[in-house]
């Protein structure tokens, strides 16, 4: 098969690319290297086509999506805090850029699996969160993701095949500070023998899902018979940010205590996914536990790769 990965030099995109190459597919990457890094593709650089460009370049997208089987659309601006100061830029990239992908999906007849976000739910009315629950985004980043979902449904009504994956908090190697980076920030602080800095009181809790599990969700969705749907991609388990900080400290063996600072604007209080739907329709389940991964990464030299 021949696939395009937008944002393919980024955190999640590079992992998707590696897996697709491993499976023997022909892969085209488009990435403007705003937050993506060419070194993320070091292992596969001689086995892919790479275009440095933007998803706002409709002509380029049209050219590279001719006769492809599908597009894994991962390119986006993803910092909640930056979205408050750059709302227009976030709309351009996350909404107009995504519209380009959806329009070309209809025109060039390829399937799209794209990165939505659990942020579309805002602070949920109940836990765990089901796909059908109310959507109440309360930061500009989340609003762009909900606009994308509305567009996806509109284009699906016109015959496009589009699956949106609502990622919860993704973690793993190559994570950027811009993308849900609390684990990376804590690990960077531990590497420097500094106390993890907790925003707010630390009682907010998150559903963390490993990037390799996210990759599998993408590929299973692409290979499925489902033409249009939205799925939660999480673990149906959670940990408070304070407990996360303590767990990382304990695994490091350092004599430290968490430090606290003001809560961040636009941060949700709690996330916990109901993954019944994706398990039933796609056959996906998470396989990697956060605690196991943290223990392994902190006690190995691989912590420098996170």
TORKOL-4160 file (C-alpha; in steps of 0.2 Angstrom, whole numbers, padded with zeros to 4 digits, m for minus):
306
<pt num="1" X="0000" Y="0000" Z="0000"/>
<pt num="2" X="0005" Y="0018" Z="m0002"/>
<pt num="3" X="0002" Y="0030" Z="0012"/>
<pt num="4" X="0005" Y="0048" Z="0016"/>
<pt num="5" X="0009" Y="0053" Z="0034"/>
<pt num="6" X="0006" Y="0072" Z="0038"/>
<pt num="7" X="0017" Y="0078" Z="0052"/>
<pt num="8" X="0027" Y="0062" Z="0049"/>
<pt num="9" X="0043" Y="0069" Z="0057"/>
<pt num="10" X="0034" Y="0073" Z="0073"/>
<pt num="11" X="0031" Y="0063" Z="0089"/>
<pt num="12" X="0017" Y="0052" Z="0084"/>
<pt num="13" X="0019" Y="0053" Z="0065"/>
<pt num="14" X="0037" Y="0047" Z="0065"/>
<pt num="15" X="0031" Y="0031" Z="0075"/>
<pt num="16" X="0017" Y="0028" Z="0063"/>
<pt num="17" X="0030" Y="0030" Z="0049"/>
<pt num="18" X="0042" Y="0017" Z="0056"/>
<pt num="19" X="0028" Y="0004" Z="0059"/>
<pt num="20" X="0022" Y="0006" Z="0041"/>
<pt num="21" X="0039" Y="0005" Z="0034"/>
<pt num="22" X="0042" Y="m0011" Z="0044"/>
<pt num="23" X="0026" Y="m0018" Z="0036"/>
<pt num="24" X="0033" Y="m0015" Z="0019"/>
<pt num="25" X="0022" Y="0000" Z="0013"/>
<pt num="26" X="0027" Y="0014" Z="0002"/>
<pt num="27" X="0027" Y="0030" Z="0013"/>
<pt num="28" X="0027" Y="0049" Z="0009"/>
<pt num="29" X="0030" Y="0061" Z="0023"/>
<pt num="30" X="0025" Y="0080" Z="0023"/>
<pt num="31" X="0031" Y="0090" Z="0037"/>
<pt num="32" X="0036" Y="0108" Z="0039"/>
<pt num="33" X="0048" Y="0104" Z="0053"/>
<pt num="34" X="0040" Y="0117" Z="0064"/>
<pt num="35" X="0040" Y="0104" Z="0079"/>
<pt num="36" X="0045" Y="0089" Z="0069"/>
<pt num="37" X="0063" Y="0084" Z="0068"/>
<pt num="38" X="0072" Y="0075" Z="0054"/>
<pt num="39" X="0082" Y="0065" Z="0066"/>
<pt num="40" X="0065" Y="0056" Z="0071"/>
<pt num="41" X="0065" Y="0048" Z="0054"/>
<pt num="42" X="0084" Y="0043" Z="0055"/>
<pt num="43" X="0080" Y="0024" Z="0055"/>
<pt num="44" X="0069" Y="0025" Z="0039"/>
<pt num="45" X="0075" Y="0040" Z="0030"/>
<pt num="46" X="0082" Y="0030" Z="0015"/>
<pt num="47" X="0065" Y="0021" Z="0013"/>
<pt num="48" X="0053" Y="0035" Z="0012"/>
<pt num="49" X="0049" Y="0050" Z="0002"/>
<pt num="50" X="0050" Y="0067" Z="0012"/>
<pt num="51" X="0043" Y="0083" Z="0007"/>
<pt num="52" X="0046" Y="0098" Z="0018"/>
<pt num="53" X="0030" Y="0108" Z="0016"/>
<pt num="54" X="0014" Y="0113" Z="0025"/>
<pt num="55" X="m0003" Y="0106" Z="0025"/>
<pt num="56" X="m0009" Y="0123" Z="0020"/>
<pt num="57" X="m0001" Y="0120" Z="0003"/>
<pt num="58" X="m0016" Y="0113" Z="m0006"/>
<pt num="59" X="m0007" Y="0111" Z="m0023"/>
<pt num="60" X="0008" Y="0101" Z="m0015"/>
<pt num="61" X="m0005" Y="0090" Z="m0005"/>
<pt num="62" X="m0014" Y="0087" Z="m0021"/>
<pt num="63" X="0001" Y="0081" Z="m0030"/>
<pt num="64" X="0007" Y="0069" Z="m0017"/>
<pt num="65" X="m0010" Y="0061" Z="m0013"/>
<pt num="66" X="m0012" Y="0056" Z="m0031"/>
<pt num="67" X="m0015" Y="0037" Z="m0031"/>
<pt num="68" X="m0012" Y="0034" Z="m0013"/>
<pt num="69" X="m0022" Y="0022" Z="m0002"/>
<pt num="70" X="m0024" Y="0032" Z="0013"/>
<pt num="71" X="m0017" Y="0047" Z="0023"/>
<pt num="72" X="m0013" Y="0047" Z="0042"/>
<pt num="73" X="m0016" Y="0065" Z="0046"/>
<pt num="74" X="m0005" Y="0070" Z="0061"/>
<pt num="75" X="0000" Y="0087" Z="0057"/>
<pt num="76" X="m0006" Y="0100" Z="0069"/>
<pt num="77" X="m0002" Y="0114" Z="0081"/>
<pt num="78" X="m0004" Y="0106" Z="0098"/>
<pt num="79" X="0001" Y="0118" Z="0113"/>
<pt num="80" X="m0015" Y="0122" Z="0123"/>
<pt num="81" X="m0006" Y="0137" Z="0130"/>
<pt num="82" X="0000" Y="0144" Z="0113"/>
<pt num="83" X="m0017" Y="0142" Z="0106"/>
<pt num="84" X="m0023" Y="0157" Z="0118"/>
<pt num="85" X="m0010" Y="0169" Z="0110"/>
<pt num="86" X="m0011" Y="0162" Z="0092"/>
<pt num="87" X="m0029" Y="0158" Z="0089"/>
<pt num="88" X="m0029" Y="0163" Z="0071"/>
<pt num="89" X="m0013" Y="0153" Z="0067"/>
<pt num="90" X="m0021" Y="0138" Z="0076"/>
<pt num="91" X="m0037" Y="0140" Z="0065"/>
<pt num="92" X="m0027" Y="0141" Z="0049"/>
<pt num="93" X="m0016" Y="0125" Z="0052"/>
<pt num="94" X="m0028" Y="0114" Z="0062"/>
<pt num="95" X="m0044" Y="0118" Z="0053"/>
<pt num="96" X="m0040" Y="0125" Z="0036"/>
<pt num="97" X="m0025" Y="0113" Z="0034"/>
<pt num="98" X="m0036" Y="0098" Z="0039"/>
<pt num="99" X="m0050" Y="0104" Z="0027"/>
<pt num="100" X="m0037" Y="0102" Z="0013"/>
<pt num="101" X="m0034" Y="0084" Z="0018"/>
<pt num="102" X="m0053" Y="0080" Z="0019"/>
<pt num="103" X="m0057" Y="0089" Z="0002"/>
<pt num="104" X="m0043" Y="0079" Z="m0006"/>
<pt num="105" X="m0049" Y="0063" Z="0002"/>
<pt num="106" X="m0065" Y="0066" Z="m0007"/>
<pt num="107" X="m0057" Y="0071" Z="m0023"/>
<pt num="108" X="m0043" Y="0058" Z="m0024"/>
<pt num="109" X="m0052" Y="0044" Z="m0016"/>
<pt num="110" X="m0042" Y="0039" Z="m0001"/>
<pt num="111" X="m0046" Y="0035" Z="0017"/>
<pt num="112" X="m0041" Y="0047" Z="0031"/>
<pt num="113" X="m0037" Y="0042" Z="0049"/>
<pt num="114" X="m0033" Y="0058" Z="0058"/>
<pt num="115" X="m0028" Y="0064" Z="0075"/>
<pt num="116" X="m0043" Y="0072" Z="0085"/>
<pt num="117" X="m0041" Y="0075" Z="0104"/>
<pt num="118" X="m0050" Y="0071" Z="0120"/>
<pt num="119" X="m0049" Y="0089" Z="0123"/>
<pt num="120" X="m0066" Y="0091" Z="0113"/>
<pt num="121" X="m0075" Y="0085" Z="0128"/>
<pt num="122" X="m0068" Y="0099" Z="0140"/>
<pt num="123" X="m0071" Y="0095" Z="0158"/>
<pt num="124" X="m0082" Y="0079" Z="0156"/>
<pt num="125" X="m0099" Y="0078" Z="0164"/>
<pt num="126" X="m0096" Y="0060" Z="0168"/>
<pt num="127" X="m0081" Y="0048" Z="0170"/>
<pt num="128" X="m0076" Y="0037" Z="0160"/>
<pt num="129" X="m0080" Y="0047" Z="0144"/>
<pt num="130" X="m0090" Y="0039" Z="0130"/>
<pt num="131" X="m0089" Y="0045" Z="0112"/>
<pt num="132" X="m0107" Y="0051" Z="0113"/>
<pt num="133" X="m0104" Y="0062" Z="0128"/>
<pt num="134" X="m0106" Y="0081" Z="0126"/>
<pt num="135" X="m0092" Y="0091" Z="0118"/>
<pt num="136" X="m0087" Y="0107" Z="0128"/>
<pt num="137" X="m0070" Y="0113" Z="0122"/>
<pt num="138" X="m0064" Y="0127" Z="0132"/>
<pt num="139" X="m0047" Y="0132" Z="0124"/>
<pt num="140" X="m0044" Y="0137" Z="0106"/>
<pt num="141" X="m0034" Y="0121" Z="0102"/>
<pt num="142" X="m0049" Y="0110" Z="0108"/>
<pt num="143" X="m0061" Y="0121" Z="0098"/>
<pt num="144" X="m0051" Y="0118" Z="0082"/>
<pt num="145" X="m0052" Y="0099" Z="0085"/>
<pt num="146" X="m0071" Y="0100" Z="0087"/>
<pt num="147" X="m0072" Y="0110" Z="0071"/>
<pt num="148" X="m0062" Y="0097" Z="0062"/>
<pt num="149" X="m0074" Y="0083" Z="0068"/>
<pt num="150" X="m0089" Y="0093" Z="0061"/>
<pt num="151" X="m0080" Y="0095" Z="0045"/>
<pt num="152" X="m0076" Y="0076" Z="0045"/>
<pt num="153" X="m0094" Y="0072" Z="0047"/>
<pt num="154" X="m0099" Y="0084" Z="0033"/>
<pt num="155" X="m0086" Y="0077" Z="0021"/>
<pt num="156" X="m0091" Y="0059" Z="0026"/>
<pt num="157" X="m0109" Y="0063" Z="0020"/>
<pt num="158" X="m0101" Y="0067" Z="0003"/>
<pt num="159" X="m0093" Y="0050" Z="0002"/>
<pt num="160" X="m0076" Y="0053" Z="0010"/>
<pt num="161" X="m0069" Y="0040" Z="0022"/>
<pt num="162" X="m0063" Y="0048" Z="0038"/>
<pt num="163" X="m0060" Y="0041" Z="0055"/>
<pt num="164" X="m0055" Y="0053" Z="0069"/>
<pt num="165" X="m0046" Y="0046" Z="0084"/>
<pt num="166" X="m0048" Y="0056" Z="0100"/>
<pt num="167" X="m0031" Y="0054" Z="0108"/>
<pt num="168" X="m0030" Y="0055" Z="0127"/>
<pt num="169" X="m0013" Y="0059" Z="0134"/>
<pt num="170" X="0000" Y="0051" Z="0123"/>
<pt num="171" X="0017" Y="0047" Z="0130"/>
<pt num="172" X="0033" Y="0039" Z="0123"/>
<pt num="173" X="0050" Y="0042" Z="0115"/>
<pt num="174" X="0052" Y="0058" Z="0105"/>
<pt num="175" X="0038" Y="0067" Z="0114"/>
<pt num="176" X="0039" Y="0086" Z="0111"/>
<pt num="177" X="0036" Y="0098" Z="0125"/>
<pt num="178" X="0022" Y="0106" Z="0114"/>
<pt num="179" X="0012" Y="0090" Z="0114"/>
<pt num="180" X="0004" Y="0085" Z="0131"/>
<pt num="181" X="0022" Y="0085" Z="0138"/>
<pt num="182" X="0020" Y="0083" Z="0157"/>
<pt num="183" X="0029" Y="0066" Z="0157"/>
<pt num="184" X="0043" Y="0073" Z="0146"/>
<pt num="185" X="0044" Y="0088" Z="0157"/>
<pt num="186" X="0045" Y="0078" Z="0173"/>
<pt num="187" X="0058" Y="0066" Z="0166"/>
<pt num="188" X="0069" Y="0081" Z="0160"/>
<pt num="189" X="0068" Y="0088" Z="0178"/>
<pt num="190" X="0073" Y="0071" Z="0185"/>
<pt num="191" X="0088" Y="0069" Z="0173"/>
<pt num="192" X="0094" Y="0085" Z="0180"/>
<pt num="193" X="0091" Y="0079" Z="0197"/>
<pt num="194" X="0078" Y="0093" Z="0200"/>
<pt num="195" X="0061" Y="0091" Z="0208"/>
<pt num="196" X="0046" Y="0088" Z="0196"/>
<pt num="197" X="0035" Y="0104" Z="0195"/>
<pt num="198" X="0017" Y="0101" Z="0197"/>
<pt num="199" X="0004" Y="0114" Z="0189"/>
<pt num="200" X="m0010" Y="0117" Z="0202"/>
<pt num="201" X="m0012" Y="0105" Z="0217"/>
<pt num="202" X="m0009" Y="0089" Z="0207"/>
<pt num="203" X="m0026" Y="0081" Z="0210"/>
<pt num="204" X="m0031" Y="0083" Z="0192"/>
<pt num="205" X="m0030" Y="0066" Z="0183"/>
<pt num="206" X="m0025" Y="0060" Z="0166"/>
<pt num="207" X="m0027" Y="0044" Z="0155"/>
<pt num="208" X="m0010" Y="0041" Z="0148"/>
<pt num="209" X="m0008" Y="0030" Z="0132"/>
<pt num="210" X="0008" Y="0024" Z="0125"/>
<pt num="211" X="0013" Y="0030" Z="0107"/>
<pt num="212" X="0015" Y="0012" Z="0101"/>
<pt num="213" X="m0003" Y="0008" Z="0105"/>
<pt num="214" X="m0009" Y="0024" Z="0097"/>
<pt num="215" X="0001" Y="0018" Z="0081"/>
<pt num="216" X="m0009" Y="0002" Z="0082"/>
<pt num="217" X="m0025" Y="0011" Z="0083"/>
<pt num="218" X="m0021" Y="0021" Z="0068"/>
<pt num="219" X="m0016" Y="0006" Z="0057"/>
<pt num="220" X="m0031" Y="m0005" Z="0063"/>
<pt num="221" X="m0043" Y="0010" Z="0059"/>
<pt num="222" X="m0035" Y="0012" Z="0042"/>
<pt num="223" X="m0037" Y="m0007" Z="0038"/>
<pt num="224" X="m0055" Y="m0008" Z="0045"/>
<pt num="225" X="m0071" Y="m0008" Z="0035"/>
<pt num="226" X="m0077" Y="0007" Z="0045"/>
<pt num="227" X="m0079" Y="0022" Z="0034"/>
<pt num="228" X="m0083" Y="0036" Z="0046"/>
<pt num="229" X="m0082" Y="0036" Z="0065"/>
<pt num="230" X="m0074" Y="0044" Z="0080"/>
<pt num="231" X="m0065" Y="0033" Z="0093"/>
<pt num="232" X="m0057" Y="0036" Z="0110"/>
<pt num="233" X="m0039" Y="0031" Z="0111"/>
<pt num="234" X="m0035" Y="0029" Z="0129"/>
<pt num="235" X="m0033" Y="0015" Z="0142"/>
<pt num="236" X="m0048" Y="0017" Z="0153"/>
<pt num="237" X="m0036" Y="0020" Z="0168"/>
<pt num="238" X="m0029" Y="0036" Z="0176"/>
<pt num="239" X="m0016" Y="0043" Z="0187"/>
<pt num="240" X="m0016" Y="0060" Z="0196"/>
<pt num="241" X="m0002" Y="0072" Z="0191"/>
<pt num="242" X="0005" Y="0072" Z="0209"/>
<pt num="243" X="0005" Y="0053" Z="0210"/>
<pt num="244" X="0014" Y="0053" Z="0193"/>
<pt num="245" X="0027" Y="0065" Z="0200"/>
<pt num="246" X="0029" Y="0054" Z="0215"/>
<pt num="247" X="0030" Y="0038" Z="0204"/>
<pt num="248" X="0044" Y="0046" Z="0194"/>
<pt num="249" X="0054" Y="0051" Z="0209"/>
<pt num="250" X="0052" Y="0034" Z="0217"/>
<pt num="251" X="0058" Y="0025" Z="0201"/>
<pt num="252" X="0073" Y="0037" Z="0200"/>
<pt num="253" X="0079" Y="0034" Z="0218"/>
<pt num="254" X="0082" Y="0052" Z="0221"/>
<pt num="255" X="0078" Y="0061" Z="0237"/>
<pt num="256" X="0066" Y="0074" Z="0230"/>
<pt num="257" X="0049" Y="0081" Z="0233"/>
<pt num="258" X="0037" Y="0088" Z="0220"/>
<pt num="259" X="0036" Y="0107" Z="0219"/>
<pt num="260" X="0020" Y="0117" Z="0214"/>
<pt num="261" X="0016" Y="0132" Z="0204"/>
<pt num="262" X="m0001" Y="0140" Z="0198"/>
<pt num="263" X="m0012" Y="0129" Z="0187"/>
<pt num="264" X="m0011" Y="0132" Z="0168"/>
<pt num="265" X="m0025" Y="0141" Z="0159"/>
<pt num="266" X="m0035" Y="0129" Z="0148"/>
<pt num="267" X="m0030" Y="0113" Z="0157"/>
<pt num="268" X="m0044" Y="0100" Z="0160"/>
<pt num="269" X="m0047" Y="0093" Z="0177"/>
<pt num="270" X="m0049" Y="0075" Z="0173"/>
<pt num="271" X="m0048" Y="0063" Z="0158"/>
<pt num="272" X="m0053" Y="0045" Z="0158"/>
<pt num="273" X="m0058" Y="0036" Z="0142"/>
<pt num="274" X="m0071" Y="0023" Z="0139"/>
<pt num="275" X="m0064" Y="0012" Z="0125"/>
<pt num="276" X="m0078" Y="0000" Z="0123"/>
<pt num="277" X="m0082" Y="0006" Z="0106"/>
<pt num="278" X="m0065" Y="0005" Z="0098"/>
<pt num="279" X="m0062" Y="m0012" Z="0106"/>
<pt num="280" X="m0079" Y="m0018" Z="0098"/>
<pt num="281" X="m0078" Y="m0010" Z="0081"/>
<pt num="282" X="m0059" Y="m0010" Z="0077"/>
<pt num="283" X="m0052" Y="m0024" Z="0089"/>
<pt num="284" X="m0040" Y="m0012" Z="0097"/>
<pt num="285" X="m0034" Y="m0012" Z="0115"/>
<pt num="286" X="m0019" Y="m0004" Z="0124"/>
<pt num="287" X="m0005" Y="m0015" Z="0129"/>
<pt num="288" X="0008" Y="m0005" Z="0138"/>
<pt num="289" X="0005" Y="0001" Z="0156"/>
<pt num="290" X="0012" Y="0018" Z="0161"/>
<pt num="291" X="0020" Y="0012" Z="0177"/>
<pt num="292" X="0029" Y="m0002" Z="0168"/>
<pt num="293" X="0036" Y="0010" Z="0155"/>
<pt num="294" X="0042" Y="0023" Z="0167"/>
<pt num="295" X="0051" Y="0010" Z="0178"/>
<pt num="296" X="0060" Y="0003" Z="0163"/>
<pt num="297" X="0064" Y="0020" Z="0155"/>
<pt num="298" X="0071" Y="0028" Z="0171"/>
<pt num="299" X="0082" Y="0014" Z="0175"/>
<pt num="300" X="0089" Y="0013" Z="0158"/>
<pt num="301" X="0100" Y="0024" Z="0147"/>
<pt num="302" X="0085" Y="0027" Z="0136"/>
<pt num="303" X="0079" Y="0041" Z="0147"/>
<pt num="304" X="0089" Y="0052" Z="0136"/>
<pt num="305" X="0079" Y="0048" Z="0121"/>
<pt num="306" X="0062" Y="0053" Z="0128"/>
